Amino acid sequence: MANMKITFFFRQGIYGFSETLWKTGTDLKPETYFGVADSLAKKRALLLGNSSSLKQIRIALEGGTRTYYVYDYPGEGLKGDLTQETSDFVDTRLLVQMTNDAQSKHRNHYLGGIFDSICVNGGDYVPSVNWTARFGQWVAALFANGWSWEPQATKTTSLIASVAQNVNGSVRVITEGVLIALPLPTFATIRIAQQQGAIQVNGPQIVKVIDGQTFDTKKRISIFPATVMGRASYATKAVVPIVNAVAMRIVKRAAGNVSYRSRGRQSA
């Protein structure tokens, strides 16, 4: 199972802000998830005033890898279709509380670039009929396509059976038990701790996953001496589907300067 961190980048004047949600699927290719991300982006853009736009989507595979896909919307980006609706101040956010199916977990999500008309008396949230209908479309898209947020990680730990130097200078680590269950990621981040003393593979390492017990470090590392084995741990993150989202109140959050990541694959 692959967890995709999907970040939507917005522009408002000289400032920018971002909003992040998560998707789970079986495909490890980030670009596979662009269709569903684009669909949600278009619903989100309907909640933007005329001085804001959704400029870019970044889809990243979670798990110690730099695999990601970037789509830059042409021109000014996605904008709302109501030219008479101006955006409220760039530091204005609508706090949306999201909950899971059992109502046992919740997360605060902040919408920026919202209509100025729904923020009255210097900070009261007074939604119009038009806004409420559009907000409902965005929420329905969240539910229909299984959008999620990232919960706390669950850690699996195993004793290290052996550590050996590869011919290319990287290190092969073999654990006694299964550290990563199927389906296996291509790369992962594992933490290595020796029981006695310190070896240079201690700490977090990005590794190529050979199987659930065998891993090669990405970097060339000297492991001499390595006579005392320690433990390796791997953290998995299972996303929690959003089943309810309620607009709560207007809040203030700082916005930073626009900064988009230009690397990665971009569509035409």
Backbone torsions as a table, in degrees:
resi	resn	phi	psi	omega
1	MET	NA	135.7	-178.7
2	ALA	-110.2	135.1	174.1
3	ASN	-103.7	123.6	-179.5
4	MET	-109.3	125.2	175.7
5	LYS	-92.3	114.5	-173.8
6	ILE	-113.9	116.7	-175.9
7	THR	-112.6	130.3	177.7
8	PHE	-103.6	124.3	-178.5
9	PHE	-103.0	131.2	-177.1
10	PHE	-116.9	155.7	176.0
11	ARG	-126.1	135.9	174.7
12	GLN	-141.4	101.3	-174.7
13	GLY	64.7	-129.7	179.2
14	ILE	-88.3	1.1	-175.9
15	TYR	-106.3	164.8	176.0
16	GLY	-142.8	158.2	175.1
17	PHE	-150.4	166.6	-177.6
18	SER	-137.1	158.1	175.4
19	GLU	-135.2	136.9	-174.3
20	THR	-122.5	135.3	172.4
21	LEU	-134.2	172.3	-175.4
22	TRP	-127.4	149.5	174.1
23	LYS	-130.4	145.9	176.3
24	THR	-116.6	138.6	177.7
25	GLY	-160.3	-179.3	-179.0
26	THR	-95.0	-17.1	-177.9
27	ASP	-85.0	133.3	-179.1
28	LEU	-88.9	-1.9	-179.2
29	LYS	-90.6	116.7	-177.8
30	PRO	-57.7	-35.1	-176.4
31	GLU	-64.8	-20.0	178.3
32	THR	-61.7	-26.8	-174.2
33	TYR	-93.9	4.8	-177.4
34	PHE	-65.3	-38.7	-177.6
35	GLY	-57.5	-47.7	-179.4
36	VAL	-71.3	-32.6	176.9
37	ALA	-68.7	-40.8	178.5
38	ASP	-64.0	-39.2	178.8
39	SER	-61.9	-44.1	178.3
40	LEU	-69.1	-36.7	179.8
41	ALA	-59.7	-39.5	-178.8
42	LYS	-69.1	-33.5	173.9
43	LYS	-69.8	-39.3	179.7
44	ARG	-65.2	-37.4	-178.5
45	ALA	-63.0	-26.6	179.2
46	LEU	-68.2	-12.5	178.7
47	LEU	-98.2	8.6	-179.1
48	LEU	-97.5	139.6	170.7
49	GLY	-73.6	173.5	-170.4
50	ASN	-73.4	-9.0	177.6
51	SER	-100.6	10.2	179.6
52	SER	-123.5	156.3	176.7
53	SER	-151.6	155.1	174.3
54	LEU	-97.7	111.3	-168.5
55	LYS	-97.9	-30.9	-170.6
56	GLN	-153.4	149.5	173.0
57	ILE	-121.3	133.5	175.1
58	ARG	-122.3	124.8	-178.7
59	ILE	-115.6	118.0	-174.6
60	ALA	-123.8	135.3	174.8
61	LEU	-77.6	122.6	-179.1
62	GLU	-80.0	141.5	175.2
63	GLY	127.1	43.3	172.8
64	GLY	74.7	30.3	179.9
65	THR	-132.9	154.2	178.4
66	ARG	-98.4	21.9	179.8
67	THR	-77.2	117.8	177.6
68	TYR	-153.3	165.1	-178.7
69	TYR	-130.2	134.7	-177.9
70	VAL	-122.2	131.1	172.8
71	TYR	-121.0	126.0	-179.9
72	ASP	-108.2	112.4	178.4
73	TYR	-65.2	136.0	-176.0
74	PRO	-66.8	158.7	177.0
75	GLY	63.0	-134.0	-179.3
76	GLU	-78.8	-10.2	-177.9
77	GLY	95.7	-171.1	178.9
78	LEU	-74.7	130.5	179.7
79	LYS	-128.1	159.5	175.0
80	GLY	-68.8	160.6	-176.3
81	ASP	-96.6	3.2	-179.8
82	LEU	-103.7	96.1	-175.2
83	THR	-67.0	-21.9	-179.0
84	GLN	-80.9	-11.3	-178.8
85	GLU	-92.0	106.8	177.2
86	THR	-82.0	158.9	177.1
87	SER	-83.4	145.0	173.6
88	ASP	-71.8	178.3	-178.0
89	PHE	-53.3	151.2	-174.0
90	VAL	-63.9	-22.6	178.9
91	ASP	-93.3	5.6	178.5
92	THR	-85.1	134.0	177.2
93	ARG	-134.6	147.9	170.1
94	LEU	-97.6	117.6	179.2
95	LEU	-78.6	122.4	178.7
96	VAL	-115.4	122.7	179.2
97	GLN	-95.0	122.7	-179.6
98	MET	-107.2	144.1	-179.2
99	THR	-132.8	158.4	176.6
100	ASN	-90.3	-176.6	-172.8
101	ASP	-62.9	-39.7	-177.6
102	ALA	-85.6	1.0	-177.0
103	GLN	60.1	18.2	-177.4
104	SER	-90.4	-16.6	179.5
105	LYS	-129.2	146.1	176.5
106	HIS	-144.1	158.6	-179.0
107	ARG	-142.9	140.8	175.1
108	ASN	-91.8	128.7	177.9
109	HIS	-119.5	140.3	-174.1
110	TYR	-117.5	120.7	178.7
111	LEU	-96.0	125.3	176.8
112	GLY	-106.9	171.6	178.4
113	GLY	69.7	18.9	-173.2
114	ILE	-72.9	166.6	-179.8
115	PHE	-59.3	135.0	174.1
116	ASP	-63.9	-30.9	-174.1
117	SER	-68.4	-19.0	-179.2
118	ILE	-92.3	-2.9	177.4
119	CYS	-112.0	105.3	-174.0
120	VAL	-120.4	162.7	177.8
121	ASN	54.4	34.0	176.1
122	GLY	75.6	14.0	177.0
123	GLY	154.3	2.4	177.5
124	ASP	-83.8	139.0	178.8
125	TYR	-91.0	111.3	-179.6
126	VAL	-127.3	89.3	-175.8
127	PRO	-71.9	140.3	174.5
128	SER	-85.0	168.4	177.6
129	VAL	-61.8	-41.9	179.9
130	ASN	-63.6	-45.6	178.5
131	TRP	-60.9	-45.4	-177.7
132	THR	-60.1	-40.5	179.2
133	ALA	-65.1	-42.0	180.0
134	ARG	-69.9	-39.7	176.6
135	PHE	-61.0	-40.0	178.3
136	GLY	-63.5	-34.9	177.3
137	GLN	-66.2	-42.0	178.7
138	TRP	-64.3	-44.3	179.6
139	VAL	-63.8	-41.1	178.8
140	ALA	-61.2	-37.4	177.9
141	ALA	-67.0	-35.2	176.0
142	LEU	-60.5	-46.5	-177.0
143	PHE	-69.9	-45.3	-172.4
144	ALA	-64.1	-32.4	-174.7
145	ASN	-107.4	14.6	172.0
146	GLY	66.2	37.4	177.0
147	TRP	-69.8	151.4	-170.2
148	SER	-143.6	177.2	167.1
149	TRP	-127.2	167.3	-172.5
150	GLU	-92.0	121.0	177.8
151	PRO	-88.3	-173.7	176.2
152	GLN	-68.7	151.2	-176.0
153	ALA	-80.0	152.2	171.7
154	THR	-107.0	125.3	-173.2
155	LYS	-102.2	133.3	173.6
156	THR	-109.6	133.3	-177.6
157	THR	-124.6	141.3	177.6
158	SER	-142.9	149.1	173.4
159	LEU	-67.6	147.1	176.7
160	ILE	-86.2	124.8	179.9
161	ALA	-82.5	-37.9	-179.9
162	SER	-160.6	153.7	175.3
163	VAL	-132.0	129.2	-177.1
164	ALA	-138.8	152.6	178.8
165	GLN	-86.7	129.0	174.3
166	ASN	-82.7	163.5	-177.3
167	VAL	-65.9	-24.7	179.6
168	ASN	-88.1	3.8	178.2
169	GLY	95.4	-12.0	175.8
170	SER	-76.3	174.5	-175.6
171	VAL	-117.5	134.2	173.7
172	ARG	-98.7	126.9	178.2
173	VAL	-114.5	127.3	177.3
174	ILE	-119.7	124.2	-178.7
175	THR	-96.5	157.6	-179.3
176	GLU	-71.1	-39.9	179.1
177	GLY	-113.1	172.7	179.1
178	VAL	-70.9	121.5	-179.0
179	LEU	-93.6	-38.1	-178.9
180	ILE	-123.6	122.9	-178.4
181	ALA	-85.9	162.7	176.6
182	LEU	-66.0	150.7	-5.4
183	PRO	-76.2	141.5	-173.9
184	LEU	-81.7	138.4	171.2
185	PRO	-75.7	161.1	176.7
186	THR	-70.6	-43.4	177.5
187	PHE	-129.9	156.4	179.2
188	ALA	-152.3	166.5	172.9
189	THR	-110.5	118.5	175.5
190	ILE	-116.5	153.0	176.9
191	ARG	-106.0	132.9	-177.4
192	ILE	-117.5	129.5	178.5
193	ALA	-134.1	126.2	178.2
194	GLN	-86.4	146.2	-177.0
195	GLN	-71.5	-38.2	-178.8
196	GLN	-131.9	129.8	-179.6
197	GLY	72.9	-173.7	-178.3
198	ALA	-130.8	133.1	172.1
199	ILE	-114.5	164.1	-170.2
200	GLN	-75.9	-2.4	174.4
201	VAL	-93.9	3.2	178.0
202	ASN	-60.9	150.6	176.8
203	GLY	92.8	-174.3	-178.0
204	PRO	-70.5	137.0	178.4
205	GLN	-135.6	132.2	170.9
206	ILE	-79.4	124.9	-174.3
207	VAL	-126.9	151.0	169.1
208	LYS	-85.0	128.6	-175.5
209	VAL	-87.8	115.7	177.5
210	ILE	-85.1	-50.8	169.4
211	ASP	-151.0	-170.3	-175.1
212	GLY	-68.5	-7.8	-179.4
213	GLN	-125.6	-5.4	-173.9
214	THR	-125.4	129.8	-174.5
215	PHE	-142.6	141.7	174.5
216	ASP	-112.5	130.1	178.1
217	THR	-67.7	151.0	178.1
218	LYS	-75.0	-30.2	-175.8
219	LYS	-96.4	155.8	170.9
220	ARG	-79.2	122.8	-176.2
221	ILE	-137.0	135.8	174.2
222	SER	-82.6	133.9	-179.3
223	ILE	-118.2	16.4	-179.1
224	PHE	-85.6	130.4	-10.3
225	PRO	-86.7	160.7	-179.1
226	ALA	-141.3	58.8	-175.9
227	THR	-91.2	-18.3	-179.2
228	VAL	-111.6	115.5	-178.8
229	MET	-83.4	158.3	-179.8
230	GLY	-126.7	-135.2	-178.0
231	ARG	-126.9	153.8	173.2
232	ALA	-125.3	142.6	179.6
233	SER	-133.5	150.2	-179.3
234	TYR	-137.4	131.7	-178.5
235	ALA	-102.4	127.0	176.2
236	THR	-107.3	148.8	-178.4
237	LYS	-127.6	116.6	177.5
238	ALA	-101.3	123.8	-177.1
239	VAL	-76.1	156.0	-177.8
240	VAL	-112.1	113.9	-179.1
241	PRO	-60.3	139.5	177.0
242	ILE	-82.8	127.6	178.3
243	VAL	-119.0	-7.8	178.3
244	ASN	-152.1	141.3	178.2
245	ALA	-144.9	121.0	-174.6
246	VAL	-123.6	128.1	175.3
247	ALA	-71.0	128.4	-172.9
248	MET	-105.1	-64.2	-173.6
249	ARG	-164.2	167.5	177.2
250	ILE	-84.8	133.9	176.8
251	VAL	-133.4	170.8	177.8
252	LYS	-113.2	130.7	176.9
253	ARG	-138.9	139.2	-177.7
254	ALA	-67.9	144.0	175.4
255	ALA	-110.8	142.4	179.4
256	GLY	-99.0	175.5	175.4
257	ASN	-69.4	151.2	-179.0
258	VAL	-63.4	128.4	177.8
259	SER	-147.2	108.2	-178.1
260	TYR	-107.8	143.2	177.1
261	ARG	-80.3	122.9	-175.0
262	SER	-94.9	-10.4	-178.5
263	ARG	-81.4	170.4	177.4
264	GLY	95.9	177.1	-178.7
265	ARG	-78.8	136.4	176.7
266	GLN	-124.6	142.3	176.5
267	SER	-80.1	165.3	-177.0
268	ALA	-73.3	NA	NA
